[in-house]
Amino acid sequence: NVEEAVTELNTAIENDPENTHLFFHRGNMRVEYLQDYKGADEDYTYALYLDPHNARSYTNRANLRREFLRDNTGARDDYNAAILSDPNCAKAFNGRGHLRRHVDGDLQGALEDYTSAIIADPTYTRAYHNRAMLRAVYSHDYWGALDDYNTAIELDPNYARAYAHRAHLKHTHLNDPEGALEDFNYAIECHPGYSQAYSNRRALRLQYLNDTQGALDDYDYALTLDPLNRSARQNREALLDQMHRPGPSPDTSPVIPPPIVPSPLSGPATPASPGLDDLPPP
């Protein structure tokens, strides 16, 4: 029971107001269960007042400020402080890499940060995934990207987003449509609510297997999951037009949209509560 847990934490803090870990845990709970982002920021700030060298508190406050409070400057300062406090803080490198890519446009710096995150924690699946996306888009190192996706999936066989983005890489750059279809299947198996995976899988099936009715069914299901999925809607309309046009029809091969670059804190293929992916467990 969340309310009971919060009440217990409040009581514990009243009895031990100098315990930095209690404020840290309450900050996590405020983000995860209460969406009380201002209160969480205050808890992390007080935890840092009690322990100014706690890298986890800096990292969680940075994630909070970047994702929910839209304070990129404060987030960057916190990531830097976390790395200064703990040069092996993988999640701080990963979060700073996100800022460098999406806010600063510093793709080389982001690539270096994702690599530093992997060096600090060779089991950090999200850093492999993020580096894979940059390797493909920025460095055009498609085989290196494939290696990173493979490692992420080996570490987490249920990582739906990694399957979907590896599928896109296989289809777009490695000329492996069969492997791409297989990966979209795995992505959907891991996360049945992944609208983009349905849309892209059916686009491939239509293009390579001529499975017209199956493609239409999957576009319909993708739009049921996400009515704002523009690529699914456009491909569905093109398919219907082709189905009702007599005689030979021009090429209406569906477009496979590029993968959406997710934030380290949230994403369309992650069923967990928003903002929790990079928070250390309480």
Backbone as CSV, one residue per row, in Angstrom:
resi,resn,N_x,N_y,N_z,CA_x,CA_y,CA_z,C_x,C_y,C_z
1,ASN,0.841,-1.186,0.000,0.000,0.000,0.000,0.881,1.241,0.000
2,VAL,0.727,2.076,-1.009,1.592,3.234,-1.178,1.403,4.229,-0.042
3,GLU,0.162,4.493,0.323,-0.099,5.470,1.383,0.539,5.042,2.693
4,GLU,0.436,3.765,3.003,1.046,3.264,4.231,2.570,3.400,4.177
5,ALA,3.145,3.080,3.004,4.601,3.172,2.866,5.074,4.613,3.031
6,VAL,4.324,5.551,2.444,4.691,6.963,2.575,4.562,7.418,4.020
7,THR,3.488,6.982,4.671,3.293,7.344,6.083,4.437,6.813,6.937
8,GLU,4.854,5.580,6.667,5.967,4.998,7.418,7.265,5.778,7.176
9,LEU,7.475,6.193,5.913,8.673,6.978,5.618,8.633,8.334,6.316
10,ASN,7.468,8.964,6.297,7.327,10.255,6.974,7.640,10.128,8.463
11,THR,7.134,9.061,9.076,7.390,8.828,10.498,8.873,8.574,10.743
12,ALA,9.473,7.771,9.853,10.895,7.471,10.010,11.734,8.745,9.904
13,ILE,11.343,9.647,8.991,12.090,10.903,8.831,11.915,11.797,10.057
14,GLU,10.711,11.807,10.616,10.496,12.580,11.841,11.387,12.077,12.972
15,ASN,11.569,10.768,13.041,12.374,10.172,14.105,13.876,10.253,13.821
16,ASP,14.228,10.377,12.535,15.644,10.397,12.164,15.852,11.412,11.032
17,PRO,15.758,12.693,11.331,15.763,13.735,10.291,17.118,13.965,9.630
18,GLU,18.152,13.268,10.072,19.475,13.427,9.457,19.835,12.228,8.592
19,ASN,18.864,11.365,8.319,19.138,10.152,7.548,18.928,10.446,6.061
20,THR,20.024,10.588,5.329,19.928,10.952,3.911,19.199,9.904,3.082
21,HIS,19.350,8.622,3.463,18.727,7.551,2.687,17.205,7.620,2.748
22,LEU,16.659,8.066,3.864,15.210,8.166,3.981,14.660,9.232,3.028
23,PHE,15.334,10.349,2.941,14.887,11.395,2.008,15.032,10.919,0.561
24,PHE,16.104,10.205,0.294,16.318,9.657,-1.047,15.191,8.706,-1.426
25,HIS,14.846,7.802,-0.529,13.784,6.828,-0.808,12.437,7.512,-0.956
26,ARG,12.170,8.509,-0.123,10.885,9.201,-0.249,10.815,9.961,-1.573
27,GLY,11.942,10.524,-2.000,11.968,11.160,-3.307,11.623,10.183,-4.412
28,ASN,12.183,8.969,-4.339,11.858,7.942,-5.323,10.371,7.610,-5.321
29,MET,9.801,7.475,-4.154,8.387,7.134,-4.059,7.513,8.262,-4.608
30,ARG,7.915,9.493,-4.363,7.133,10.616,-4.872,7.127,10.640,-6.399
31,VAL,8.249,10.264,-6.999,8.294,10.198,-8.463,7.477,9.011,-8.959
32,GLU,7.731,7.854,-8.370,7.181,6.608,-8.912,5.687,6.472,-8.706
33,TYR,5.216,6.822,-7.542,3.823,6.517,-7.197,2.923,7.746,-7.077
34,LEU,3.486,8.883,-6.738,2.646,10.042,-6.424,2.704,11.140,-7.485
35,GLN,3.671,11.041,-8.407,3.880,12.099,-9.406,4.003,13.480,-8.733
36,ASP,4.570,13.480,-7.550,4.813,14.724,-6.811,6.248,15.144,-7.107
37,TYR,6.448,15.766,-8.260,7.803,16.032,-8.733,8.476,17.155,-7.946
38,LYS,7.719,18.160,-7.574,8.304,19.234,-6.772,8.741,18.701,-5.405
39,GLY,7.877,17.867,-4.797,8.233,17.283,-3.509,9.438,16.368,-3.620
40,ALA,9.521,15.621,-4.724,10.666,14.737,-4.934,11.944,15.550,-5.070
41,ASP,11.865,16.669,-5.805,13.043,17.525,-5.955,13.508,18.041,-4.596
42,GLU,12.563,18.399,-3.758,12.919,18.881,-2.421,13.573,17.776,-1.595
43,ASP,13.061,16.545,-1.723,13.659,15.443,-0.963,15.076,15.140,-1.433
44,TYR,15.280,15.085,-2.749,16.630,14.836,-3.245,17.577,15.966,-2.836
45,THR,17.076,17.199,-2.880,17.912,18.340,-2.500,18.318,18.254,-1.033
46,TYR,17.379,17.857,-0.172,17.730,17.752,1.243,18.664,16.562,1.482
47,ALA,18.474,15.485,0.737,19.393,14.352,0.844,20.812,14.789,0.483
48,LEU,20.934,15.666,-0.519,22.246,16.151,-0.913,22.801,17.157,0.088
49,TYR,21.930,17.871,0.758,22.384,18.751,1.838,23.031,17.914,2.948
50,LEU,22.431,16.757,3.221,22.971,15.886,4.266,24.209,15.132,3.787
51,ASP,24.255,14.814,2.491,25.388,14.065,1.924,25.716,14.657,0.558
52,PRO,26.559,15.676,0.512,26.825,16.407,-0.733,27.576,15.613,-1.795
53,HIS,27.980,14.387,-1.480,28.748,13.596,-2.441,28.008,12.326,-2.858
54,ASN,26.689,12.328,-2.718,25.906,11.140,-3.051,25.537,11.166,-4.538
55,ALA,26.224,10.356,-5.325,26.028,10.370,-6.780,24.617,9.925,-7.168
56,ARG,24.056,8.980,-6.424,22.710,8.517,-6.774,21.682,9.621,-6.588
57,SER,21.818,10.421,-5.549,20.878,11.523,-5.346,21.014,12.568,-6.451
58,TYR,22.253,12.872,-6.829,22.455,13.806,-7.940,21.821,13.261,-9.222
59,THR,22.037,11.971,-9.482,21.530,11.385,-10.732,20.014,11.364,-10.759
60,ASN,19.393,10.977,-9.656,17.931,10.938,-9.631,17.335,12.340,-9.747
61,ARG,17.960,13.306,-9.089,17.447,14.673,-9.209,17.642,15.180,-10.636
62,ALA,18.758,14.809,-11.253,18.997,15.206,-12.647,17.944,14.605,-13.567
63,ASN,17.658,13.302,-13.391,16.627,12.661,-14.210,15.281,13.341,-14.028
64,LEU,14.959,13.641,-12.792,13.700,14.310,-12.475,13.631,15.684,-13.136
65,ARG,14.688,16.451,-13.021,14.688,17.806,-13.569,14.634,17.785,-15.098
66,ARG,15.315,16.823,-15.692,15.314,16.759,-17.154,13.971,16.300,-17.708
67,GLU,13.437,15.255,-17.118,12.243,14.629,-17.695,10.949,15.316,-17.297
68,PHE,10.848,15.745,-16.064,9.559,16.234,-15.570,9.536,17.735,-15.279
69,LEU,10.664,18.293,-14.865,10.688,19.707,-14.509,11.237,20.580,-15.630
70,ARG,11.685,19.958,-16.723,12.182,20.672,-17.899,13.286,21.665,-17.537
71,ASP,14.132,21.245,-16.613,15.251,22.083,-16.170,16.535,21.428,-16.670
72,ASN,16.864,21.639,-17.950,18.025,20.980,-18.529,19.332,21.491,-17.941
73,THR,19.381,22.775,-17.608,20.601,23.319,-17.014,20.861,22.694,-15.647
74,GLY,19.815,22.624,-14.823,19.966,21.994,-13.515,20.304,20.526,-13.638
75,ALA,19.693,19.849,-14.609,19.976,18.431,-14.816,21.432,18.225,-15.213
76,ARG,21.931,19.068,-16.127,23.322,18.927,-16.561,24.283,19.145,-15.382
77,ASP,24.015,20.146,-14.576,24.865,20.395,-13.408,24.867,19.178,-12.476
78,ASP,23.695,18.570,-12.309,23.607,17.412,-11.412,24.320,16.195,-11.991
79,TYR,24.194,15.959,-13.293,24.927,14.839,-13.892,26.432,15.040,-13.723
80,ASN,26.894,16.268,-13.955,28.319,16.542,-13.787,28.762,16.326,-12.344
81,ALA,27.929,16.759,-11.392,28.267,16.577,-9.976,28.282,15.097,-9.607
82,ALA,27.351,14.337,-10.164,27.314,12.896,-9.890,28.581,12.226,-10.396
83,ILE,29.012,12.588,-11.614,30.214,11.983,-12.189,31.450,12.408,-11.411
84,LEU,31.472,13.653,-10.939,32.589,14.115,-10.122,32.645,13.345,-8.804
85,SER,31.467,13.071,-8.226,31.409,12.329,-6.953,31.732,10.858,-7.146
86,ASP,31.307,10.307,-8.297,31.531,8.888,-8.572,31.822,8.721,-10.061
87,PRO,33.097,8.647,-10.453,33.453,8.527,-11.870,32.947,7.251,-12.520
88,ASN,32.374,6.341,-11.746,31.803,5.109,-12.287,30.273,5.108,-12.216
89,CYS,29.682,6.285,-12.157,28.216,6.378,-12.090,27.650,6.258,-13.499
90,ALA,27.335,5.040,-13.899,26.914,4.764,-15.274,25.648,5.522,-15.654
91,LYS,24.704,5.614,-14.729,23.432,6.253,-15.063,23.578,7.757,-15.241
92,ALA,24.553,8.351,-14.581,24.811,9.775,-14.792,25.397,10.001,-16.183
93,PHE,26.314,9.140,-16.613,26.848,9.251,-17.968,25.736,9.074,-19.003
94,ASN,24.876,8.098,-18.778,23.795,7.850,-19.729,22.844,9.042,-19.819
95,GLY,22.483,9.606,-18.658,21.590,10.761,-18.653,22.224,11.980,-19.299
96,ARG,23.515,12.197,-19.030,24.192,13.333,-19.655,24.309,13.129,-21.162
97,GLY,24.487,11.866,-21.566,24.514,11.572,-22.985,23.204,11.956,-23.661
98,HIS,22.093,11.707,-22.961,20.788,12.095,-23.494,20.722,13.607,-23.703
99,LEU,21.170,14.375,-22.729,21.169,15.831,-22.868,22.066,16.280,-24.014
100,ARG,23.221,15.682,-24.109,24.140,16.085,-25.170,23.542,15.818,-26.545
101,ARG,22.838,14.712,-26.659,22.255,14.414,-27.967,21.035,15.272,-28.268
102,HIS,20.082,15.280,-27.355,18.784,15.868,-27.661,18.715,17.367,-27.406
103,VAL,19.536,17.877,-26.505,19.482,19.302,-26.180,20.627,20.056,-26.851
104,ASP,21.844,19.524,-26.753,23.014,20.227,-27.268,23.307,19.897,-28.732
105,GLY,22.799,18.752,-29.214,23.166,18.312,-30.555,24.604,17.847,-30.650
106,ASP,25.188,17.506,-29.515,26.585,17.064,-29.451,26.600,15.539,-29.547
107,LEU,26.550,15.030,-30.778,26.425,13.588,-30.958,27.699,12.849,-30.571
108,GLN,28.844,13.444,-30.857,30.096,12.799,-30.467,30.207,12.739,-28.942
109,GLY,29.848,13.827,-28.266,29.877,13.812,-26.807,28.910,12.800,-26.226
110,ALA,27.734,12.682,-26.827,26.763,11.696,-26.361,27.299,10.289,-26.540
111,LEU,27.921,10.027,-27.690,28.494,8.708,-27.942,29.564,8.380,-26.904
112,GLU,30.381,9.364,-26.569,31.411,9.149,-25.554,30.794,8.872,-24.189
113,ASP,29.709,9.580,-23.860,29.071,9.346,-22.560,28.442,7.957,-22.490
114,TYR,27.785,7.512,-23.564,27.208,6.170,-23.551,28.305,5.115,-23.412
115,THR,29.437,5.355,-24.062,30.557,4.422,-23.935,31.093,4.423,-22.503
116,SER,31.187,5.596,-21.897,31.644,5.673,-20.502,30.676,4.939,-19.570
117,ALA,29.376,5.043,-19.864,28.384,4.335,-19.057,28.594,2.832,-19.151
118,ILE,28.903,2.343,-20.349,29.113,0.906,-20.545,30.400,0.452,-19.857
119,ILE,31.437,1.281,-19.916,32.687,0.942,-19.229,32.445,0.873,-17.714
120,ALA,31.653,1.820,-17.213,31.373,1.835,-15.772,30.504,0.662,-15.352
121,ASP,29.573,0.260,-16.225,28.669,-0.847,-15.907,28.419,-1.658,-17.177
122,PRO,29.200,-2.712,-17.411,29.065,-3.504,-18.634,27.736,-4.247,-18.751
123,THR,26.885,-4.169,-17.724,25.579,-4.828,-17.790,24.440,-3.825,-17.988
124,TYR,24.767,-2.584,-18.300,23.768,-1.523,-18.397,23.098,-1.570,-19.783
125,THR,21.981,-2.234,-19.871,21.332,-2.491,-21.161,20.940,-1.201,-21.872
126,ARG,20.423,-0.230,-21.141,19.961,0.995,-21.791,21.109,1.741,-22.469
127,ALA,22.293,1.723,-21.877,23.433,2.410,-22.488,23.820,1.732,-23.799
128,TYR,23.784,0.389,-23.832,24.054,-0.310,-25.094,23.025,0.086,-26.154
129,HIS,21.762,0.121,-25.754,20.699,0.487,-26.694,20.908,1.907,-27.218
130,ASN,21.186,2.847,-26.330,21.359,4.231,-26.748,22.587,4.401,-27.637
131,ARG,23.657,3.699,-27.303,24.856,3.799,-28.141,24.603,3.172,-29.511
132,ALA,23.836,2.096,-29.538,23.517,1.468,-30.822,22.796,2.443,-31.741
133,MET,21.844,3.189,-31.197,21.103,4.132,-32.022,22.019,5.215,-32.576
134,LEU,22.949,5.701,-31.755,23.882,6.721,-32.224,24.869,6.145,-33.235
135,ARG,25.313,4.930,-33.001,26.238,4.315,-33.955,25.601,4.207,-35.339
136,ALA,24.335,3.884,-35.380,23.651,3.748,-36.657,23.406,5.107,-37.307
137,VAL,22.933,6.071,-36.527,22.501,7.353,-37.086,23.670,8.305,-37.304
138,TYR,24.586,8.347,-36.364,25.659,9.345,-36.398,26.922,8.790,-37.056
139,SER,27.359,7.621,-36.621,28.623,7.075,-37.119,28.439,6.204,-38.356
140,HIS,27.207,5.808,-38.646,26.928,4.857,-39.734,27.698,3.553,-39.534
141,ASP,27.909,3.230,-38.275,28.595,1.984,-37.908,27.502,0.948,-37.639
142,TYR,26.971,0.386,-38.723,25.800,-0.465,-38.598,26.112,-1.788,-37.904
143,TRP,27.272,-2.343,-38.168,27.621,-3.600,-37.502,27.939,-3.375,-36.026
144,GLY,28.535,-2.234,-35.722,28.739,-1.899,-34.312,27.420,-1.701,-33.600
145,ALA,26.466,-1.065,-34.280,25.128,-0.892,-33.706,24.478,-2.243,-33.470
146,LEU,24.628,-3.148,-34.447,24.049,-4.488,-34.284,24.657,-5.190,-33.076
147,ASP,25.952,-5.072,-32.896,26.602,-5.689,-31.734,26.003,-5.146,-30.428
148,ASP,25.785,-3.830,-30.381,25.232,-3.242,-29.162,23.798,-3.701,-28.917
149,TYR,22.977,-3.737,-29.960,21.614,-4.263,-29.785,21.653,-5.714,-29.321
150,ASN,22.536,-6.501,-29.912,22.637,-7.909,-29.518,22.996,-8.033,-28.040
151,THR,23.936,-7.215,-27.592,24.349,-7.269,-26.185,23.199,-6.856,-25.272
152,ALA,22.482,-5.784,-25.646,21.345,-5.340,-24.828,20.316,-6.452,-24.693
153,ILE,20.055,-7.163,-25.790,19.043,-8.225,-25.772,19.556,-9.444,-25.009
154,GLU,20.844,-9.739,-25.120,21.404,-10.843,-24.328,21.264,-10.548,-22.833
155,LEU,21.470,-9.298,-22.461,21.373,-8.921,-21.047,19.916,-8.881,-20.584
156,ASP,19.009,-8.494,-21.480,17.587,-8.410,-21.141,16.769,-8.955,-22.307
157,PRO,16.467,-10.254,-22.290,15.737,-10.869,-23.409,14.315,-10.343,-23.589
158,ASN,13.837,-9.521,-22.674,12.493,-8.953,-22.798,12.520,-7.466,-23.150
159,TYR,13.624,-6.992,-23.687,13.794,-5.575,-24.012,13.119,-5.297,-25.364
160,ALA,11.840,-4.991,-25.321,11.048,-4.847,-26.539,11.593,-3.767,-27.456
161,ARG,11.979,-2.640,-26.899,12.447,-1.533,-27.727,13.721,-1.911,-28.469
162,ALA,14.611,-2.670,-27.831,15.847,-3.077,-28.499,15.538,-4.006,-29.674
163,TYR,14.566,-4.929,-29.503,14.171,-5.788,-30.623,13.638,-4.950,-31.784
164,ALA,12.771,-3.984,-31.476,12.162,-3.179,-32.530,13.192,-2.338,-33.265
165,HIS,14.129,-1.755,-32.536,15.126,-0.916,-33.185,16.164,-1.758,-33.916
166,ARG,16.435,-2.948,-33.412,17.319,-3.845,-34.171,16.636,-4.278,-35.457
167,ALA,15.320,-4.476,-35.394,14.568,-4.822,-36.602,14.684,-3.719,-37.642
168,HIS,14.550,-2.482,-37.192,14.675,-1.359,-38.127,16.069,-1.324,-38.752
169,LEU,17.095,-1.569,-37.941,18.467,-1.596,-38.454,18.629,-2.705,-39.494
170,LYS,18.115,-3.886,-39.202,18.251,-5.007,-40.132,17.553,-4.728,-41.453
171,HIS,16.374,-4.127,-41.380,15.630,-3.852,-42.600,16.262,-2.728,-43.406
172,THR,16.638,-1.646,-42.738,17.074,-0.436,-43.432,18.519,-0.497,-43.902
173,HIS,19.391,-1.110,-43.125,20.815,-1.014,-43.419,21.518,-2.351,-43.644
174,LEU,20.942,-3.455,-43.204,21.645,-4.736,-43.285,20.989,-5.705,-44.258
175,ASN,19.953,-5.269,-44.955,19.294,-6.087,-45.981,18.885,-7.454,-45.434
176,ASP,18.238,-7.430,-44.284,17.805,-8.673,-43.635,16.337,-8.551,-43.236
177,PRO,15.405,-8.553,-44.206,13.988,-8.392,-43.864,13.442,-9.543,-43.024
178,GLU,13.948,-10.767,-43.259,13.467,-11.900,-42.457,13.857,-11.716,-40.993
179,GLY,15.107,-11.294,-40.764,15.533,-11.039,-39.392,14.761,-9.894,-38.769
180,ALA,14.429,-8.882,-39.571,13.648,-7.754,-39.065,12.255,-8.217,-38.650
181,LEU,11.614,-9.045,-39.481,10.289,-9.557,-39.124,10.333,-10.352,-37.829
182,GLU,11.346,-11.163,-37.690,11.486,-11.970,-36.474,11.638,-11.073,-35.246
183,ASP,12.421,-10.007,-35.388,12.620,-9.099,-34.255,11.342,-8.343,-33.910
184,PHE,10.572,-7.907,-34.914,9.297,-7.262,-34.604,8.368,-8.231,-33.879
185,ASN,8.400,-9.505,-34.266,7.586,-10.499,-33.559,7.986,-10.591,-32.089
186,TYR,9.294,-10.608,-31.843,9.770,-10.674,-30.468,9.370,-9.417,-29.696
187,ALA,9.477,-8.257,-30.344,9.110,-7.010,-29.672,7.649,-7.040,-29.237
188,ILE,6.777,-7.531,-30.110,5.347,-7.599,-29.799,5.084,-8.648,-28.725
189,GLU,5.818,-9.750,-28.778,5.663,-10.783,-27.743,6.049,-10.233,-26.369
190,CYS,7.123,-9.431,-26.337,7.568,-8.852,-25.065,6.630,-7.756,-24.585
191,HIS,6.067,-6.997,-25.519,5.214,-5.860,-25.142,4.043,-5.780,-26.125
192,PRO,2.945,-6.488,-25.834,1.809,-6.548,-26.766,1.164,-5.199,-27.059
193,GLY,1.463,-4.185,-26.281,0.885,-2.877,-26.534,1.778,-1.953,-27.346
194,TYR,2.778,-2.488,-28.017,3.757,-1.684,-28.742,3.218,-1.360,-30.135
195,SER,2.545,-0.239,-30.258,1.856,0.131,-31.499,2.819,0.225,-32.680
196,GLN,3.950,0.852,-32.496,4.879,1.055,-33.602,5.394,-0.272,-34.141
197,ALA,5.597,-1.248,-33.255,6.079,-2.555,-33.707,5.039,-3.242,-34.582
198,TYR,3.742,-3.149,-34.206,2.690,-3.718,-35.055,2.709,-3.073,-36.432
199,SER,2.772,-1.759,-36.444,2.734,-1.027,-37.707,3.901,-1.413,-38.601
200,ASN,5.095,-1.453,-38.051,6.269,-1.755,-38.855,6.326,-3.215,-39.270
201,ARG,5.880,-4.103,-38.410,5.882,-5.522,-38.767,4.966,-5.766,-39.953
202,ARG,3.785,-5.169,-39.921,2.853,-5.393,-41.010,3.317,-4.722,-42.293
203,ALA,4.016,-3.599,-42.149,4.583,-2.975,-43.341,5.572,-3.919,-44.017
204,LEU,6.388,-4.590,-43.217,7.337,-5.541,-43.779,6.632,-6.752,-44.369
205,ARG,5.644,-7.261,-43.669,4.927,-8.430,-44.186,4.225,-8.115,-45.505
206,LEU,3.684,-6.937,-45.596,3.035,-6.539,-46.834,4.063,-6.434,-47.957
207,GLN,5.209,-5.863,-47.643,6.223,-5.633,-48.657,6.868,-6.918,-49.144
208,TYR,7.102,-7.875,-48.228,7.864,-9.067,-48.598,7.005,-10.326,-48.724
209,LEU,5.849,-10.364,-48.059,5.008,-11.561,-48.097,3.687,-11.317,-48.803
210,ASN,3.405,-10.070,-49.150,2.136,-9.715,-49.800,0.937,-10.164,-48.969
211,ASP,1.079,-10.076,-47.656,0.002,-10.472,-46.733,-0.915,-9.268,-46.517
212,THR,-1.795,-9.018,-47.503,-2.584,-7.789,-47.512,-3.559,-7.718,-46.350
213,GLN,-4.346,-8.774,-46.153,-5.341,-8.732,-45.087,-4.686,-8.701,-43.711
214,GLY,-3.610,-9.467,-43.554,-2.903,-9.442,-42.282,-2.325,-8.070,-41.992
215,ALA,-1.805,-7.406,-43.048,-1.272,-6.066,-42.862,-2.368,-5.108,-42.424
216,LEU,-3.544,-5.217,-43.066,-4.658,-4.344,-42.703,-5.072,-4.577,-41.253
217,ASP,-5.122,-5.844,-40.832,-5.487,-6.164,-39.451,-4.506,-5.542,-38.457
218,ASP,-3.213,-5.620,-38.784,-2.230,-5.080,-37.848,-2.245,-3.556,-37.818
219,TYR,-2.476,-2.921,-38.976,-2.609,-1.466,-38.964,-3.797,-1.058,-38.091
220,ASP,-4.909,-1.797,-38.214,-6.082,-1.483,-37.401,-5.756,-1.615,-35.917
221,TYR,-5.038,-2.684,-35.570,-4.716,-2.894,-34.161,-3.734,-1.834,-33.665
222,ALA,-2.763,-1.480,-34.534,-1.815,-0.429,-34.148,-2.549,0.877,-33.868
223,LEU,-3.551,1.201,-34.677,-4.308,2.442,-34.475,-5.230,2.347,-33.272
224,THR,-5.673,1.137,-32.933,-6.444,0.963,-31.700,-5.571,1.281,-30.487
225,LEU,-4.326,0.839,-30.556,-3.393,1.103,-29.453,-2.966,2.559,-29.420
226,ASP,-2.785,3.147,-30.589,-2.281,4.523,-30.672,-2.949,5.230,-31.849
227,PRO,-4.072,5.901,-31.627,-4.776,6.581,-32.721,-3.958,7.680,-33.387
228,LEU,-2.873,8.125,-32.752,-2.045,9.185,-33.319,-0.855,8.636,-34.110
229,ASN,-0.818,7.330,-34.336,0.272,6.713,-35.081,0.118,7.071,-36.565
230,ARG,0.797,8.131,-36.973,0.597,8.675,-38.317,1.055,7.716,-39.411
231,SER,2.196,7.041,-39.192,2.694,6.133,-40.225,1.717,4.985,-40.439
232,ALA,1.130,4.457,-39.342,0.161,3.377,-39.489,-1.065,3.859,-40.252
233,ARG,-1.530,5.053,-39.972,-2.711,5.583,-40.653,-2.436,5.815,-42.136
234,GLN,-1.281,6.391,-42.446,-0.952,6.646,-43.845,-0.788,5.349,-44.626
235,ASN,-0.089,4.371,-44.031,0.096,3.094,-44.718,-1.222,2.358,-44.888
236,ARG,-2.101,2.455,-43.892,-3.405,1.798,-43.995,-4.234,2.405,-45.128
237,GLU,-4.215,3.735,-45.217,-4.976,4.391,-46.283,-4.423,4.023,-47.652
238,ALA,-3.101,3.959,-47.779,-2.494,3.571,-49.050,-2.852,2.135,-49.411
239,LEU,-2.876,1.270,-48.398,-3.212,-0.128,-48.639,-4.664,-0.280,-49.080
240,LEU,-5.577,0.413,-48.417,-6.985,0.354,-48.810,-7.178,0.874,-50.230
241,ASP,-6.477,1.938,-50.565,-6.576,2.480,-51.912,-6.100,1.466,-52.938
242,GLN,-5.013,0.773,-52.621,-4.487,-0.238,-53.533,-5.455,-1.411,-53.666
243,MET,-6.070,-1.823,-52.548,-6.979,-2.969,-52.572,-8.217,-2.694,-53.425
244,HIS,-8.637,-1.433,-53.488,-9.866,-1.105,-54.206,-9.598,-0.556,-55.599
245,ARG,-8.323,-0.510,-56.023,-8.005,-0.005,-57.348,-7.918,-1.169,-58.315
246,PRO,-8.717,-1.187,-59.394,-8.675,-2.300,-60.345,-7.404,-2.263,-61.184
247,GLY,-6.965,-3.451,-61.593,-5.828,-3.547,-62.490,-4.519,-3.291,-61.777
248,PRO,-3.438,-3.231,-62.565,-2.111,-3.001,-61.976,-2.077,-1.669,-61.255
249,SER,-1.391,-1.645,-60.145,-1.312,-0.427,-59.351,0.133,-0.032,-59.186
250,PRO,0.370,1.255,-59.039,1.749,1.699,-58.821,2.274,1.186,-57.493
251,ASP,3.566,1.324,-57.321,4.201,0.857,-56.091,3.661,1.626,-54.897
252,THR,3.132,0.894,-53.932,2.664,1.518,-52.687,3.354,0.851,-51.507
253,SER,4.626,0.535,-51.688,5.376,-0.100,-50.600,5.305,0.758,-49.360
254,PRO,4.973,0.160,-48.235,4.831,0.939,-47.004,6.161,1.510,-46.550
255,VAL,6.070,2.606,-45.875,7.259,3.267,-45.350,7.510,2.771,-43.935
256,ILE,8.725,2.323,-43.687,9.109,1.919,-42.335,9.712,3.137,-41.663
257,PRO,9.007,3.751,-40.722,9.547,4.961,-40.104,10.746,4.637,-39.234
258,PRO,11.649,5.599,-39.056,12.795,5.362,-38.177,12.328,5.192,-36.745
259,PRO,13.119,4.501,-35.932,12.723,4.307,-34.533,12.698,5.620,-33.784
260,ILE,11.761,5.731,-32.862,11.689,6.910,-32.014,12.776,6.826,-30.974
261,VAL,13.599,7.866,-30.889,14.670,7.863,-29.896,14.060,8.112,-28.534
262,PRO,14.130,7.131,-27.636,13.476,7.301,-26.354,14.319,8.054,-25.364
263,SER,13.669,8.702,-24.472,14.337,9.257,-23.311,14.764,8.138,-22.393
264,PRO,15.883,8.283,-21.682,16.265,7.256,-20.726,15.265,7.015,-19.625
265,LEU,14.337,7.977,-19.457,13.381,7.796,-18.374,12.071,7.194,-18.823
266,SER,11.759,7.293,-20.070,10.459,6.827,-20.514,10.535,6.479,-21.973
267,GLY,9.467,5.844,-22.483,9.452,5.493,-23.882,8.231,4.691,-24.228
268,PRO,7.859,4.639,-25.511,6.613,4.018,-25.911,6.587,2.527,-25.704
269,ALA,7.775,1.894,-25.593,7.782,0.450,-25.480,8.053,-0.022,-24.071
270,THR,8.033,0.858,-23.131,8.337,0.498,-21.760,7.072,0.529,-20.921
271,PRO,6.567,-0.621,-20.485,5.307,-0.635,-19.760,5.402,-0.104,-18.343
272,ALA,6.612,0.092,-17.819,6.741,0.557,-16.448,6.251,1.980,-16.311
273,SER,6.061,2.425,-15.080,5.617,3.781,-14.826,6.625,4.774,-15.367
274,PRO,6.172,5.934,-15.905,7.104,6.921,-16.455,8.089,7.385,-15.385
275,GLY,9.326,7.591,-15.843,10.298,8.197,-14.961,11.051,7.235,-14.072
276,LEU,10.819,5.922,-14.228,11.433,4.994,-13.279,12.608,4.235,-13.845
277,ASP,12.792,4.242,-15.175,13.762,3.357,-15.753,15.162,3.581,-15.227
278,ASP,15.514,4.818,-14.953,16.868,5.091,-14.510,16.964,5.452,-13.039
279,LEU,15.887,5.265,-12.299,15.951,5.524,-10.870,16.463,4.286,-10.162
280,PRO,17.496,4.414,-9.346,17.918,3.260,-8.561,16.777,2.777,-7.681
281,PRO,16.681,1.474,-7.454,15.587,0.963,-6.643,15.656,1.495,-5.223
282,PRO,14.494,1.706,-4.617,14.482,2.208,-3.227,15.197,1.233,-2.295
